[in-house]
Amino acid sequence: MSILFNTLREVNAMNVYSREYLARRLDTSQEVVNHILSKLEKMGYIKEENIAISKCSSCPSFKNGCMGPVTGGRPITTLTITDKGKRFLDM
């Protein structure tokens, strides 16, 4: 399988978005993960969003738990897999 597919699959399985964790799961560096995520975003498979703590319930990962209290009220950056990305995963 391609590194793009594997990365998208890992992002889909993550409860909490972490580039460091993603790099460990893919056995690569954070720089490579940054490049892959940038490519996936340009291809329309993912989108990065900043979620204000006051809008936690609108976060796609809210059902899996909230990181709001540990961020000190700062916005959280999260990844969302787009419909196009979901179709790619279903292939």
N, C-alpha and C positions, 0 to 999 in steps of 0.2 A: 504494500500500500504506500501511497505517496505521503511525504512529510506533511503536506497541506491537509490531507484527509485525516491523518493521525492527530494533528494539532487540533483540527476542528472537533474531532471526536473527544479529545481530552477536555477541551473548553466546554463542550456539551455536558460532560460528566461532572464538572467542577461545581461544588456548592458555593465556594467563595473564590473569586478571581484572584490569582496570584501568578505573576510572571515567573517568579523564583520557583514556585512549585511546578509550574508548567515546564520550565527548563529541566528540572530534576526528572519529571515524568517522561520527558522526551530524550533524556540523557544528552543534553546539549547546553549551550551557554544562553544567558539571558539576551545577549546581542542577537543570536540566531533566532530566538523566540520573537524578539522585537521585529526582526525582518519578516518572519513568517506571518505574524499578526498583521503587519502593515500590508503585506501582499493579499492576505485573506480579506482585509477591509477594502482594498482597492478593487478586488474581484466581486465585492458585494455579498460575501458570505457571512461577515460579522460586522457589527458596528459597536464602537466604544461609546459609552454614555457616562456622564457625570450625574449621579443621583444625589440630590440634596436630602439630607437626613430627614427633613420635614416631609419628604415625599417617598419615604421608604416603601409604602404599600404599592407604589407604582413600579418598583424595581422588579424585573423579571425573576430574580432569585429570592424575593422576599419570603416565599413559601418555604424556603430551605433554611431560613435563619437570618438574623439581622446582625450586621457588623457595625451598625450605627453607634452604639455606646462606646466602642473601642476607638473610634475615629475622632472623638472629642468634638463632634458636631460638624466636622469638615465634610465636604462632599465625598462620596465614594465613587471610584471609577469602576465600571463593570463592563463586561462584554455581553452582547446579545447576539445570538445566532439568528440571522435573517431567514425569511422563508426560502430564499434561494439556497442558503447554507443548509437548511433542513432537508431540502430536496437532494442536495449533494450527499448528505449523510445517508439518505434512504437508498442510494444507488447500490 
